[in-house]
């Protein structure tokens, strides 16, 4: 999997939200100032070449849909980000954000409780159908 450019990621965010969309639909979801129709069309075709997007033809029009799940890309992106900026260390990442956002011990404890709860929930109801 390749990392997306900012423009590609913006288009993917729209496709993940809409599930299926024509270029015009994608354009309508983008914030102002909106790029040109041809720009969006070009980015979508690049995403298709990269394997992120597929399409269904309706005459001369194409309806596009994501081939890569948003959570899969998030995981890929965050692993690359952690590796590049924090030497792959989750501890360094959390420590950086805790310091940068002036989190106090109580807020960190709440964060830990939320993480534990999320892990327990995932163990009870795994997405892939297996108990890990």
N, C-alpha and C positions, 0 to 999 in steps of 0.2 A: 504494500500500500504506500502511496506517495502522500506527502503533506500537501495540503491545498493552499493556494494563494488566498489572500483576504477576499478578493472578488469571487473566487470559486466557492469559498466557504459561505459567503453571503447567499449565493445562489442555492447551495446545498441546504442551508437553513430553511429557505423557502420551500424547497422540494420535500424536506422532511416534514414540514408543517402541513403542506397541502396533499402529500402522498403522490398525486399525479397533477401535472400542469402543462399547459401550452406556454410558449415563451411570453405571450401577452399576459397570462395569469401571473407568471413569475415577476414580470415587470411591474404589474399593479401592486404587488406585495413589497416591493423594494422602497426604501425611504427616499425622500427628496434630498438632493437632486438626483433624479432617476437617470440611469445610463440610457444610451440609445438602444433601440430594439435590436439592431445588428450586433451591438456589443454583448448583450445578454445571450443572443443566439450563438455567437462565437464561443462564449464561455461555456454554455451548455454542451456544445459539440466537443470542446476540450475535455470537459468532465466525462463525456461519453467515451472518448478515446482513452482516458485514464481508468475507465472501468467503474466509475462512480454512478453513472446514470445510464439508463436504457430508454428506449422509446418505442412507441406504438404509432404506426403511420395511419393517418386519416386523410387520404388524398395527398395533397402537397403539404399538409400540416403534420407536425409530430407532437404527440403528447409524451412528455418525459416523466420518468419516475426514478427514485433512488434505488440503486443496486446495493449500496453499502448502508448498513444500519447506522443511525446516529450514535448509538452507544459504542459500536465497534470503532467508529472514527474517533470518538472522544477518548476511548481507551488508548488507541494508537497515538493520538496527539499528545495526551498527557504523559505517556511513557517517554516519548521523544523529548518533550519539554523538560521532564524531570532529569532525563539523562544529560541533556545539553546544559542545563542551568544548575542542577543540584547533584550531579554525579550519580544519578539514579537513586538517590536517597530520599525516601519519603519523609524521614525524620527531618532532614535539612529543609525540605519544602515546607512542612508544617511549621517548623521553627521560624523560617523566614516570614511566612504570612502572619504568624502570631506576633512577632516583633514589629513587623511593618504596619499591622493594624492595631497595635497596642492592646492586644487581648489580655484580659486579666485571668487569674487562676480559675475563677468561677466560670468564665466563658469557655475556657479550655476544657474544663470538666464537663460542661454541657455538650461541647463538641464531641468529646470522647463517649458520652452516653448515647448521643445520636448515632455515632459510628457503630457502637456495640449493638444498638437496636437494629440498625440497617443490616449488619452482618447476621444477626439472629434471624431476621425476617428472610434474608436470602437463603439461609440454611433450611428454613421451614418450607419455603416456596421457591425452589430453584427454577430459573427460567428455562433451563435445558431439560427439565424433567428428571434429573438424577439428584440423589441426595449426596452432598459432598461434606 
